[in-house]
Amino acid sequence: MHEAQRILGDTIKYTEELNDSLDGADALLIITEWPEFRVPDFNELEKRMKGKCYSTEEIFSTQLK
């Protein structure tokens, strides 16, 4: 994350926990295959986000409605 902060500065929001970054988010784009992102709490995502969740790797078998 430190390298991203160095490159992107404050143009994006940084958080240590996935759910902390979702409040009011328009979209979530998952661009990693890291295990901790394979089974998100979709109910929590839906409660916190304004928009949708997308995965470039199609790692989710469930979709948000």
C-alpha positions in Angstrom: 0.0 0.0 0.0 2.9 2.4 0.7 4.0 2.2 -3.0 0.5 3.0 -4.1 0.3 5.9 -1.8 3.7 7.2 -3.1 2.4 7.0 -6.7 -1.2 7.9 -6.3 -1.1 10.3 -3.4 -4.4 11.3 -2.0 -6.4 10.7 -5.2 -7.9 7.5 -3.7 -9.0 6.3 -0.2 -6.6 3.9 1.6 -7.7 1.6 4.5 -6.2 -1.4 6.2 -9.5 -3.3 6.2 -11.7 -4.0 3.1 -15.0 -3.1 4.8 -13.6 0.3 6.0 -13.1 1.3 2.4 -16.7 0.5 1.3 -18.8 3.1 3.1 -20.7 5.0 0.4 -18.5 3.5 -2.4 -20.0 3.6 -5.9 -18.0 0.4 -6.9 -15.6 -2.1 -5.7 -13.1 -3.5 -8.1 -11.1 -6.6 -6.9 -7.9 -7.0 -8.9 -6.2 -9.6 -6.9 -6.6 -13.4 -6.2 -5.5 -13.0 -2.6 -7.5 -15.5 -0.4 -8.9 -12.9 1.9 -10.9 -11.4 -1.0 -12.3 -14.7 -2.2 -15.2 -14.9 0.3 -16.4 -11.4 1.1 -19.5 -10.8 3.2 -21.9 -9.8 0.4 -24.5 -8.7 2.9 -22.0 -6.3 4.4 -20.9 -5.1 1.0 -24.5 -4.4 0.0 -25.2 -2.5 3.3 -22.1 -0.2 3.0 -21.9 0.4 -0.8 -24.0 2.6 -3.0 -23.0 0.7 -6.1 -21.8 -2.7 -7.3 -18.9 -5.1 -6.8 -16.8 -6.3 -9.7 -14.0 -8.8 -9.9 -11.5 -8.9 -12.8 -10.7 -12.5 -12.0 -14.4 -13.5 -11.6 -13.4 -15.1 -8.3 -16.9 -14.8 -6.9 -19.6 -17.3 -7.5 -22.2 -15.0 -6.0 -23.2 -11.5 -7.4 -24.6 -8.5 -5.5 -28.2 -7.7 -6.6 
